């Protein structure tokens, strides 16, 4: 009787097209909403297109996959280099090709340790803003860039010795003069079908300085 009720519920949802629910075609597939989250009954069971056993896995929430692309800057500069523009062109093309499966883009700016903390904070912000504006100019939807952060020199990626000539130190610290672009994409769910990622109301773009966690010794 319990299984029959669940089948009737699933049939009713599919018949009336509940919201933006998406049903996959394979056996035991879970009915999911537009964010890829399984729709559940009041009893906590997953709603399915078919039901053959009480012991199969519900499926769980589909979470986005994050990929990071880094763009590097010249010493003391916040202007994109030719290589930086080329990298962002490719990234923008990829983001647009993925369409609604891209659910968020975050931009984070950094600076090396040379100079004052105040100057480096401003420089990392300018770098982050330059990357965000360039992506938007290349067709990335502004609402997708949900967060712009800058860390100054508080989150180094390098461990360069203190006793170096300035020229060698500048070269060694190159990885710190960067902007990281993090892209969240909905993954492929069980059954081989891509999770539906319909446009949702994105939060207002956030721009903020973030303190990096304490570096482990």
MDAnalysis code that builds the backbone (N, CA, C; Angstrom):
import MDAnalysis as mda
import numpy as np

u = mda.Universe.empty(651, n_residues=217, atom_resindex=np.repeat(np.arange(217), 3), trajectory=True)
u.add_TopologyAttr("name", ["N", "CA", "C"] * 217)
u.add_TopologyAttr("resid", np.arange(1, 218))
u.add_TopologyAttr("resname", ["UNK", "UNK", "UNK", "UNK", "UNK", "UNK", "UNK", "UNK", "UNK", "UNK", "UNK", "UNK", "UNK", "UNK", "UNK", "UNK", "UNK", "UNK", "UNK", "UNK", "UNK", "UNK", "UNK", "UNK", "UNK", "UNK", "UNK", "UNK", "UNK", "UNK", "UNK", "UNK", "UNK", "UNK", "UNK", "UNK", "UNK", "UNK", "UNK", "UNK", "UNK", "UNK", "UNK", "UNK", "UNK", "UNK", "UNK", "UNK", "UNK", "UNK", "UNK", "UNK", "UNK", "UNK", "UNK", "UNK", "UNK", "UNK", "UNK", "UNK", "UNK", "UNK", "UNK", "UNK", "UNK", "UNK", "UNK", "UNK", "UNK", "UNK", "UNK", "UNK", "UNK", "UNK", "UNK", "UNK", "UNK", "UNK", "UNK", "UNK", "UNK", "UNK", "UNK", "UNK", "UNK", "UNK", "UNK", "UNK", "UNK", "UNK", "UNK", "UNK", "UNK", "UNK", "UNK", "UNK", "UNK", "UNK", "UNK", "UNK", "UNK", "UNK", "UNK", "UNK", "UNK", "UNK", "UNK", "UNK", "UNK", "UNK", "UNK", "UNK", "UNK", "UNK", "UNK", "UNK", "UNK", "UNK", "UNK", "UNK", "UNK", "UNK", "UNK", "UNK", "UNK", "UNK", "UNK", "UNK", "UNK", "UNK", "UNK", "UNK", "UNK", "UNK", "UNK", "UNK", "UNK", "UNK", "UNK", "UNK", "UNK", "UNK", "UNK", "UNK", "UNK", "UNK", "UNK", "UNK", "UNK", "UNK", "UNK", "UNK", "UNK", "UNK", "UNK", "UNK", "UNK", "UNK", "UNK", "UNK", "UNK", "UNK", "UNK", "UNK", "UNK", "UNK", "UNK", "UNK", "UNK", "UNK", "UNK", "UNK", "UNK", "UNK", "UNK", "UNK", "UNK", "UNK", "UNK", "UNK", "UNK", "UNK", "UNK", "UNK", "UNK", "UNK", "UNK", "UNK", "UNK", "UNK", "UNK", "UNK", "UNK", "UNK", "UNK", "UNK", "UNK", "UNK", "UNK", "UNK", "UNK", "UNK", "UNK", "UNK", "UNK", "UNK", "UNK", "UNK", "UNK", "UNK", "UNK", "UNK", "UNK", "UNK", "UNK", "UNK", "UNK"])
u.atoms.positions = np.array([
    [0.834, -1.206, 0.000],
    [0.000, 0.000, 0.000],
    [0.872, 1.261, 0.000],
    [1.931, 1.222, 0.831],
    [2.839, 2.371, 0.910],
    [3.452, 2.679, -0.441],
    [3.910, 1.637, -1.144],
    [4.516, 1.835, -2.464],
    [3.503, 2.357, -3.465],
    [2.273, 1.890, -3.379],
    [1.236, 2.341, -4.307],
    [0.966, 3.821, -4.140],
    [0.938, 4.281, -2.870],
    [0.704, 5.700, -2.605],
    [1.805, 6.548, -3.213],
    [3.063, 6.087, -3.083],
    [4.192, 6.838, -3.628],
    [4.130, 6.907, -5.148],
    [3.689, 5.812, -5.770],
    [3.547, 5.812, -7.225],
    [2.473, 6.795, -7.654],
    [1.374, 6.837, -6.919],
    [0.298, 7.766, -7.255],
    [0.754, 9.207, -7.098],
    [1.523, 9.483, -6.038],
    [2.036, 10.839, -5.832],
    [2.958, 11.262, -6.958],
    [3.839, 10.358, -7.348],
    [4.765, 10.669, -8.435],
    [4.011, 10.902, -9.725],
    [2.987, 10.074, -9.978],
    [2.198, 10.235, -11.196],
    [1.471, 11.556, -11.219],
    [0.960, 11.961, -10.055],
    [0.237, 13.234, -9.979],
    [1.152, 14.411, -10.246],
    [2.360, 14.371, -9.691],
    [3.317, 15.464, -9.907],
    [3.687, 15.571, -11.373],
    [3.959, 14.435, -12.009],
    [4.350, 14.465, -13.408],
    [3.194, 14.902, -14.293],
    [1.985, 14.496, -13.940],
    [0.820, 14.823, -14.758],
    [0.542, 16.317, -14.764],
    [0.739, 16.969, -13.625],
    [0.416, 18.388, -13.532],
    [1.637, 19.288, -13.658],
    [2.849, 18.679, -13.878],
    [4.056, 19.491, -14.094],
    [4.385, 20.374, -12.917],
    [4.541, 19.806, -11.768],
    [4.768, 20.564, -10.530],
    [5.996, 21.457, -10.651],
    [5.807, 22.804, -10.602],
    [6.898, 23.771, -10.655],
    [7.813, 23.504, -11.822],
    [9.116, 23.432, -11.537],
    [10.122, 23.164, -12.555],
    [10.750, 21.804, -12.330],
    [9.994, 20.881, -11.710],
    [10.531, 19.558, -11.420],
    [10.949, 18.872, -12.701],
    [12.014, 18.110, -12.604],
    [12.541, 17.412, -13.767],
    [12.688, 15.941, -13.451],
    [12.022, 15.071, -14.230],
    [12.097, 13.633, -14.003],
    [13.043, 13.010, -15.007],
    [13.953, 12.165, -14.544],
    [14.871, 11.472, -15.432],
    [14.179, 10.226, -15.994],
    [14.794, 9.642, -17.036],
    [14.124, 8.579, -17.770],
    [14.417, 7.182, -17.247],
    [15.460, 6.993, -16.457],
    [15.830, 5.643, -16.061],
    [15.061, 5.167, -14.838],
    [15.080, 3.843, -14.607],
    [14.369, 3.233, -13.502],
    [14.885, 3.758, -12.158],
    [13.978, 3.958, -11.209],
    [14.306, 4.435, -9.864],
    [14.767, 5.890, -9.831],
    [14.628, 6.639, -10.929],
    [15.094, 8.020, -10.910],
    [14.243, 8.881, -9.992],
    [14.937, 9.808, -9.330],
    [14.295, 10.718, -8.395],
    [13.817, 11.957, -9.132],
    [12.647, 12.462, -8.766],
    [12.154, 13.721, -9.320],
    [12.887, 14.854, -8.614],
    [13.507, 15.755, -9.406],
    [14.312, 16.839, -8.844],
    [13.749, 18.203, -9.223],
    [14.054, 19.201, -8.401],
    [13.625, 20.554, -8.724],
    [14.656, 21.209, -9.633],
    [14.488, 22.495, -9.910],
    [15.350, 23.187, -10.870],
    [16.797, 23.306, -10.412],
    [17.052, 23.119, -9.125],
    [18.416, 23.175, -8.610],
    [19.057, 21.800, -8.477],
    [18.330, 20.758, -8.920],
    [18.865, 19.411, -8.839],
    [18.630, 18.738, -7.506],
    [17.852, 19.359, -6.612],
    [17.584, 18.786, -5.296],
    [16.393, 17.834, -5.370],
    [16.506, 16.612, -4.799],
    [15.388, 15.665, -4.834],
    [14.153, 16.219, -4.140],
    [12.990, 16.013, -4.745],
    [11.722, 16.403, -4.134],
    [11.258, 15.248, -3.249],
    [10.898, 15.562, -1.995],
    [10.521, 14.520, -1.045],
    [9.065, 14.653, -0.620],
    [8.485, 13.518, -0.215],
    [7.133, 13.490, 0.310],
    [7.157, 13.948, 1.758],
    [5.987, 14.097, 2.378],
    [5.908, 14.529, 3.764],
    [6.561, 13.526, 4.706],
    [6.631, 12.264, 4.270],
    [7.252, 11.233, 5.107],
    [8.770, 11.241, 5.000],
    [9.329, 12.071, 4.085],
    [10.771, 12.161, 3.935],
    [11.345, 11.290, 2.838],
    [10.481, 10.552, 2.126],
    [10.950, 9.697, 1.040],
    [11.078, 10.500, -0.247],
    [12.010, 10.081, -1.109],
    [12.157, 10.746, -2.392],
    [10.990, 10.408, -3.311],
    [10.546, 11.406, -4.061],
    [9.510, 11.202, -5.059],
    [10.171, 10.676, -6.325],
    [9.628, 9.611, -6.920],
    [10.276, 8.947, -8.046],
    [9.315, 8.751, -9.208],
    [9.907, 8.543, -10.382],
    [9.092, 8.217, -11.550],
    [8.660, 6.750, -11.512],
    [9.454, 5.899, -10.859],
    [9.117, 4.490, -10.696],
    [9.557, 4.036, -9.314],
    [8.998, 2.947, -8.829],
    [9.345, 2.443, -7.509],
    [9.364, 0.923, -7.542],
    [10.515, 0.335, -7.249],
    [10.584, -1.125, -7.273],
    [11.135, -1.714, -5.981],
    [11.718, -0.892, -5.116],
    [12.267, -1.405, -3.868],
    [12.291, -0.314, -2.814],
    [12.179, -0.706, -1.548],
    [12.233, 0.255, -0.447],
    [13.655, 0.494, 0.031],
    [14.650, -0.194, -0.561],
    [16.007, -0.174, -0.030],
    [17.007, 0.588, -0.895],
    [16.552, 1.194, -1.988],
    [17.501, 1.905, -2.842],
    [17.824, 3.279, -2.253],
    [18.942, 3.838, -2.700],
    [19.424, 5.107, -2.169],
    [18.600, 6.271, -2.700],
    [18.303, 7.228, -1.824],
    [17.479, 8.375, -2.223],
    [18.179, 9.268, -3.229],
    [19.461, 9.373, -3.177],
    [20.174, 10.170, -4.168],
    [20.876, 11.381, -3.585],
    [20.271, 12.044, -2.625],
    [20.931, 13.173, -1.977],
    [20.959, 14.434, -2.835],
    [21.404, 15.504, -2.235],
    [21.437, 16.799, -2.913],
    [22.603, 16.879, -3.889],
    [22.339, 17.437, -5.058],
    [23.383, 17.634, -6.051],
    [24.084, 18.959, -5.758],
    [25.401, 18.915, -5.569],
    [26.154, 20.119, -5.258],
    [27.012, 20.528, -6.452],
    [27.233, 21.824, -6.642],
    [28.040, 22.287, -7.778],
    [29.505, 21.914, -7.644],
    [30.170, 21.785, -8.786],
    [31.604, 21.523, -8.849],
    [32.310, 22.856, -9.080],
    [33.365, 23.120, -8.321],
    [34.083, 24.388, -8.420],
    [35.409, 24.215, -9.151],
    [35.627, 25.050, -10.163],
    [36.895, 25.088, -10.884],
    [37.495, 26.485, -10.737],
    [38.819, 26.542, -10.607],
    [39.495, 27.829, -10.395],
    [40.468, 28.136, -11.525],
    [40.385, 29.360, -12.040],
    [41.301, 29.841, -13.072],
    [42.040, 31.058, -12.517],
    [43.380, 31.052, -12.603],
    [44.176, 32.169, -12.089],
    [44.710, 33.031, -13.226],
    [44.688, 34.346, -13.002],
    [45.223, 35.316, -13.954],
    [46.282, 36.139, -13.219],
    [47.451, 36.324, -13.849],
    [48.576, 36.967, -13.163],
    [48.828, 38.383, -13.682],
    [49.409, 39.214, -12.792],
    [49.633, 40.627, -13.084],
    [51.110, 40.981, -12.931],
    [51.483, 42.095, -13.562],
    [52.837, 42.608, -13.422],
    [53.042, 43.232, -12.064],
    [54.291, 43.443, -11.699],
    [54.638, 44.012, -10.400],
    [54.055, 45.419, -10.257],
    [53.233, 45.611, -9.223],
    [52.624, 46.913, -8.965],
    [51.541, 47.300, -9.952],
    [51.103, 46.380, -10.796],
    [50.139, 46.692, -11.849],
    [48.771, 46.066, -11.580],
    [47.740, 46.732, -12.095],
    [46.389, 46.176, -12.038],
    [45.770, 46.088, -13.432],
    [46.607, 46.309, -14.451],
    [46.152, 46.226, -15.844],
    [46.369, 44.806, -16.346],
    [45.365, 44.258, -17.003],
    [45.473, 42.895, -17.518],
    [46.561, 42.797, -18.584],
    [47.350, 41.744, -18.519],
    [48.363, 41.497, -19.543],
    [47.714, 40.820, -20.748],
    [48.464, 40.693, -21.831],
    [47.958, 40.001, -23.017],
    [47.599, 38.560, -22.685],
    [48.470, 37.890, -21.920],
    [48.187, 36.506, -21.520],
    [46.948, 36.436, -20.632],
    [46.790, 37.430, -19.759],
    [45.622, 37.463, -18.888],
    [44.331, 37.609, -19.668],
    [44.335, 38.502, -20.662],
    [43.136, 38.687, -21.492],
    [42.820, 37.418, -22.284],
    [43.855, 36.765, -22.787],
    [43.644, 35.523, -23.544],
    [43.012, 34.451, -22.655],
    [43.525, 34.335, -21.419],
    [42.983, 33.349, -20.485],
    [41.533, 33.657, -20.128],
    [41.216, 34.941, -19.924],
    [39.849, 35.317, -19.585],
    [38.900, 35.188, -20.777],
    [39.415, 35.398, -21.987],
    [38.593, 35.182, -23.178],
    [38.135, 33.722, -23.236],
    [39.087, 32.814, -22.997],
    [38.762, 31.388, -23.026],
    [37.788, 31.031, -21.906],
    [38.002, 31.612, -20.724],
    [37.125, 31.335, -19.589],
    [35.718, 31.856, -19.848],
    [35.596, 33.064, -20.388],
    [34.282, 33.633, -20.689],
    [33.542, 32.783, -21.717],
    [34.253, 32.305, -22.731],
    [33.643, 31.440, -23.746],
    [33.125, 30.159, -23.111],
    [33.910, 29.594, -22.199],
    [33.516, 28.358, -21.526],
    [32.294, 28.581, -20.642],
    [32.278, 29.686, -19.896],
    [31.144, 29.984, -19.022],
    [29.867, 30.155, -19.831],
    [29.956, 30.880, -20.942],
    [28.768, 31.103, -21.780],
    [28.292, 29.802, -22.421],
    [29.237, 28.932, -22.799],
    [28.866, 27.653, -23.422],
    [28.122, 26.753, -22.439],
    [28.469, 26.850, -21.160],
    [27.823, 26.014, -20.144],
    [26.444, 26.539, -19.768],
    [26.178, 27.777, -20.118],
    [24.845, 28.341, -19.913],
    [24.384, 28.319, -18.469],
    [23.140, 27.865, -18.257],
    [22.534, 27.898, -16.936],
    [23.124, 26.885, -15.961],
    [24.007, 26.002, -16.442],
    [24.641, 25.059, -15.510],
    [25.663, 25.766, -14.632],
    [26.103, 26.978, -15.033],
    [26.979, 27.797, -14.191],
    [26.096, 28.565, -13.221],
    [26.252, 28.285, -11.934],
    [25.371, 28.890, -10.933],
    [26.026, 30.040, -10.168],
    [27.363, 30.173, -10.245],
    [28.022, 31.280, -9.553],
    [29.452, 31.441, -10.054],
    [29.902, 32.696, -10.058],
    [31.293, 33.021, -10.384],
    [31.798, 33.945, -9.283],
    [32.949, 33.601, -8.703],
    [33.529, 34.431, -7.651],
    [34.923, 34.889, -8.072],
    [35.241, 36.146, -7.758],
    [36.524, 36.736, -8.147],
    [37.277, 37.159, -6.885],
    [38.544, 36.767, -6.780],
    [39.349, 37.103, -5.599],
    [40.702, 37.654, -6.028],
    [41.045, 38.858, -5.542],
    [42.299, 39.504, -5.909],
    [43.354, 39.398, -4.818],
    [44.631, 39.346, -5.239],
    [45.752, 39.195, -4.306],
    [46.913, 40.106, -4.724],
    [47.837, 40.327, -3.793],
    [49.051, 41.104, -4.064],
    [50.226, 40.439, -3.361],
    [51.447, 40.787, -3.797],
    [52.616, 40.244, -3.106],
    [52.912, 41.070, -1.860],
    [53.945, 40.704, -1.116],
    [54.221, 41.335, 0.170],
    [55.060, 42.605, 0.067],
    [55.537, 42.944, -1.112],
    [56.365, 44.142, -1.268],
    [55.476, 45.384, -1.179],
    [55.878, 46.334, -0.357],
    [55.073, 47.542, -0.177],
    [54.231, 47.460, 1.083],
    [53.454, 48.511, 1.358],
    [52.640, 48.558, 2.574],
    [51.380, 47.715, 2.420],
    [50.846, 47.288, 3.562],
    [49.622, 46.483, 3.555],
    [48.455, 47.265, 2.954],
    [48.397, 48.564, 3.251],
    [47.308, 49.405, 2.731],
    [47.361, 49.499, 1.210],
    [48.557, 49.732, 0.684],
    [48.717, 49.832, -0.768],
    [48.408, 48.500, -1.442],
    [48.822, 47.407, -0.832],
    [48.575, 46.097, -1.420],
    [47.098, 45.720, -1.384],
    [46.393, 46.167, -0.354],
    [44.954, 45.931, -0.293],
    [44.246, 46.626, -1.460],
    [44.601, 47.886, -1.677],
    [43.999, 48.639, -2.783],
    [44.345, 48.012, -4.126],
    [45.590, 47.557, -4.257],
    [46.034, 46.955, -5.511],
    [45.290, 45.654, -5.796],
    [45.109, 44.832, -4.777],
    [44.393, 43.563, -4.980],
    [42.930, 43.808, -5.353],
    [42.335, 44.873, -4.806],
    [40.955, 45.229, -5.162],
    [40.872, 45.667, -6.625],
    [41.818, 46.491, -7.049],
    [41.829, 46.946, -8.442],
    [41.971, 45.768, -9.398],
    [42.802, 44.799, -9.042],
    [42.986, 43.619, -9.892],
    [41.691, 42.805, -9.983],
    [41.038, 42.606, -8.839],
    [39.782, 41.856, -8.831],
    [38.720, 42.577, -9.661],
    [38.623, 43.884, -9.508],
    [37.645, 44.672, -10.272],
    [37.936, 44.607, -11.770],
    [39.226, 44.628, -12.139],
    [39.598, 44.573, -13.555],
    [39.153, 43.261, -14.185],
    [39.326, 42.167, -13.461],
    [38.925, 40.853, -13.979],
    [37.410, 40.744, -14.077],
    [36.704, 41.195, -13.037],
    [35.241, 41.132, -13.066],
    [34.680, 41.931, -14.245],
    [35.175, 43.152, -14.422],
    [34.679, 44.005, -15.504],
    [34.993, 43.390, -16.873],
    [36.153, 42.770, -16.998],
    [36.517, 42.170, -18.281],
    [35.603, 40.992, -18.606],
    [35.326, 40.147, -17.627],
    [34.431, 39.009, -17.853],
    [33.041, 39.483, -18.273],
    [32.547, 40.506, -17.586],
    [31.222, 41.045, -17.931],
    [31.233, 41.619, -19.347],
    [32.327, 42.299, -19.721],
    [32.428, 42.880, -21.064],
    [32.457, 41.812, -22.150],
    [32.842, 40.582, -21.774],
    [32.909, 39.479, -22.720],
    [31.651, 38.609, -22.704],
    [30.622, 39.087, -22.040],
    [29.334, 38.396, -22.123],
    [28.956, 37.549, -20.933],
    [29.814, 37.517, -19.900],
    [29.425, 36.801, -18.685],
    [28.368, 37.635, -17.974],
    [27.251, 37.031, -17.621],
    [26.147, 37.770, -17.016],
    [26.587, 38.364, -15.690],
    [26.358, 39.644, -15.512],
    [26.825, 40.350, -14.315],
    [26.300, 39.710, -13.035],
    [25.041, 39.218, -13.071],
    [24.444, 38.616, -11.878],
    [25.121, 37.314, -11.492],
    [25.834, 36.679, -12.437],
    [26.528, 35.437, -12.115],
    [27.741, 35.691, -11.224],
    [28.343, 36.873, -11.339],
    [29.521, 37.189, -10.538],
    [29.023, 37.643, -9.164],
    [28.772, 36.667, -8.301],
    [28.068, 36.934, -7.057],
    [28.962, 37.498, -5.962],
    [30.280, 37.414, -6.135],
    [31.146, 37.902, -5.068],
    [32.491, 38.349, -5.625],
    [32.929, 39.527, -5.198],
    [34.256, 40.032, -5.533],
    [34.983, 40.313, -4.224],
    [36.130, 39.661, -4.043],
    [36.870, 39.783, -2.787],
    [38.300, 40.241, -3.072],
    [38.947, 40.819, -2.056],
    [40.361, 41.155, -2.209],
    [41.060, 40.908, -0.877],
    [42.251, 40.333, -0.963],
    [42.971, 39.890, 0.222],
    [44.265, 40.657, 0.480],
    [44.636, 41.582, -0.392],
    [45.909, 42.270, -0.228],
    [47.051, 41.273, -0.257],
    [47.991, 41.422, 0.698],
    [49.120, 40.491, 0.766],
    [48.950, 39.479, 1.898],
    [47.693, 39.305, 2.394],
    [47.451, 38.467, 3.574],
    [47.334, 36.975, 3.272],
    [47.307, 36.594, 2.000],
    [47.152, 35.183, 1.654],
    [48.168, 34.786, 0.583],
    [49.453, 34.793, 0.921],
    [50.480, 34.480, -0.087],
    [50.434, 33.028, -0.552],
    [50.773, 32.830, -1.828],
    [50.884, 31.484, -2.387],
    [52.331, 31.045, -2.452],
    [53.232, 31.949, -2.054],
    [54.665, 31.688, -2.149],
    [55.301, 31.599, -0.761],
    [56.538, 31.129, -0.733],
    [57.317, 31.074, 0.499],
    [58.756, 31.494, 0.169],
    [58.883, 32.701, -0.347],
    [60.184, 33.187, -0.807],
    [61.049, 33.632, 0.370],
    [62.343, 33.338, 0.325],
    [63.255, 33.746, 1.403],
    [63.298, 35.270, 1.527],
    [63.558, 35.746, 2.729],
    [63.626, 37.188, 2.958],
    [64.898, 37.788, 2.373],
    [65.997, 37.045, 2.440],
    [67.282, 37.562, 1.964],
    [67.460, 37.255, 0.476],
    [66.866, 38.108, -0.351],
    [66.996, 38.002, -1.804],
    [67.137, 39.402, -2.368],
    [67.759, 39.512, -3.513],
    [67.788, 40.815, -4.176],
    [66.362, 41.162, -4.593],
    [66.086, 42.440, -4.755],
    [64.717, 42.847, -5.079],
    [64.254, 42.230, -6.402],
    [65.156, 42.191, -7.388],
    [64.799, 41.632, -8.694],
    [64.404, 40.161, -8.568],
    [65.189, 39.411, -7.793],
    [64.886, 37.991, -7.609],
    [63.621, 37.801, -6.778],
    [63.413, 38.675, -5.788],
    [62.223, 38.584, -4.946],
    [60.960, 38.856, -5.755],
    [61.010, 39.868, -6.616],
    [59.857, 40.182, -7.468],
    [59.496, 38.980, -8.339],
    [60.508, 38.341, -8.891],
    [60.268, 37.163, -9.728],
    [59.698, 36.006, -8.909],
    [60.242, 35.797, -7.721],
    [59.798, 34.704, -6.863],
    [58.344, 34.890, -6.416],
    [57.952, 36.153, -6.212],
    [56.602, 36.450, -5.706],
    [55.533, 36.542, -6.793],
    [55.878, 36.239, -8.022],
    [54.916, 36.354, -9.119],
    [53.579, 35.644, -8.845],
    [53.564, 34.424, -8.289],
    [52.278, 33.757, -8.038],
    [51.344, 34.500, -7.095],
    [51.900, 35.440, -6.311],
    [51.051, 36.215, -5.397],
    [50.335, 37.369, -6.099],
    [50.825, 37.770, -7.252],
    [50.221, 38.889, -7.984],
    [49.185, 38.320, -8.954],
    [48.021, 37.972, -8.417],
    [47.055, 37.221, -9.215],
    [45.614, 37.550, -8.825],
    [44.701, 37.065, -9.676],
    [43.273, 37.028, -9.368],
    [42.798, 35.614, -9.654],
    [42.110, 35.021, -8.698],
    [41.518, 33.697, -8.879],
    [40.044, 33.852, -9.220],
    [39.614, 33.149, -10.270],
    [38.202, 33.139, -10.654],
    [37.667, 31.736, -10.383],
    [36.715, 31.637, -9.462],
    [36.103, 30.354, -9.118],
    [34.744, 30.243, -9.809],
    [34.545, 29.143, -10.527],
    [33.299, 28.930, -11.267],
    [32.592, 27.700, -10.713],
    [31.348, 27.869, -10.247],
    [30.536, 26.762, -9.743],
    [29.622, 26.264, -10.851],
    [29.748, 24.978, -11.184],
    [28.939, 24.375, -12.247],
    [28.200, 23.168, -11.704],
    [26.915, 23.025, -12.030],
    [26.153, 21.860, -11.599],
    [26.690, 20.621, -12.307],
    [26.951, 19.533, -11.566],
    [27.523, 18.322, -12.160],
    [26.472, 17.453, -12.830],
    [26.939, 16.361, -13.433],
    [26.041, 15.367, -14.012],
    [25.531, 14.483, -12.895],
    [24.212, 14.270, -12.847],
    [23.608, 13.477, -11.779],
    [23.471, 12.035, -12.203],
    [23.075, 11.176, -11.256],
    [22.909, 9.753, -11.539],
    [21.934, 9.542, -12.682],
    [22.266, 8.604, -13.568],
    [21.417, 8.338, -14.721],
    [21.953, 8.983, -15.971],
    [23.039, 9.794, -15.823],
    [23.693, 10.373, -16.984],
    [23.091, 11.663, -17.467],
    [22.095, 12.190, -16.767],
    [21.457, 13.433, -17.206],
    [22.011, 14.593, -16.400],
    [22.151, 15.726, -17.033],
    [22.688, 16.887, -16.347],
    [21.631, 17.506, -15.462],
    [22.034, 17.917, -14.272],
    [21.098, 18.561, -13.371],
    [20.562, 19.826, -14.014],
    [19.264, 20.066, -13.860],
    [18.660, 21.262, -14.420],
    [19.063, 22.454, -13.571],
    [19.600, 23.476, -14.206],
    [20.022, 24.665, -13.466],
    [19.358, 25.876, -14.081],
    [18.043, 25.960, -13.898],
    [17.296, 27.070, -14.463],
    [17.706, 28.360, -13.785],
    [17.544, 29.499, -14.488],
    [17.945, 30.770, -13.886],
    [17.216, 31.005, -12.572],
    [17.940, 31.396, -11.550],
    [17.345, 31.710, -10.259],
    [17.741, 33.128, -9.893],
    [17.021, 33.685, -8.953],
    [17.335, 35.047, -8.534],
    [18.672, 35.046, -7.813],
    [19.677, 35.618, -8.457],
    [21.018, 35.625, -7.859],
    [21.102, 36.722, -6.809],
    [21.896, 36.484, -5.748],
    [22.077, 37.546, -4.763],
    [22.802, 38.722, -5.381],
    [22.611, 39.881, -4.800],
    [23.297, 41.057, -5.328],
    [24.800, 40.853, -5.249],
    [25.550, 41.272, -6.293],
    [26.999, 41.106, -6.265],
    [27.609, 41.714, -5.008],
    [28.514, 40.988, -4.396],
    [29.135, 41.419, -3.148],
    [30.593, 41.763, -3.401],
    [31.015, 42.895, -2.911],
    [32.426, 43.290, -2.998],
    [32.928, 43.517, -1.591],
    [33.944, 42.773, -1.211],
    [34.404, 42.926, 0.161],
    [35.837, 42.453, 0.329],
    [36.473, 43.022, 1.338],
    [37.789, 42.556, 1.740],
    [37.578, 41.404, 2.714],
    [38.329, 40.319, 2.529],
    [38.194, 39.161, 3.400],
    [39.535, 38.858, 4.031],
    [39.533, 38.665, 5.332],
    [40.761, 38.300, 6.015],
    [41.054, 36.834, 5.787],
    [42.278, 36.531, 5.395],
    [42.657, 35.156, 5.154],
    [42.821, 34.423, 6.468],
    [42.541, 33.096, 6.476],
    [42.736, 32.320, 7.697],
    [44.214, 32.306, 8.087],
    [44.457, 32.107, 9.360],
    [45.839, 32.082, 9.856],
    [46.630, 30.997, 9.158],
    [47.823, 31.362, 8.718],
    [48.660, 30.413, 7.983],
    [49.281, 29.412, 8.957],
    [49.142, 28.140, 8.601],
    [49.682, 27.081, 9.450],
    [51.198, 27.104, 9.412],
    [51.803, 26.951, 10.557],
    [53.265, 26.933, 10.631],
    [53.797, 25.504, 10.530],
])
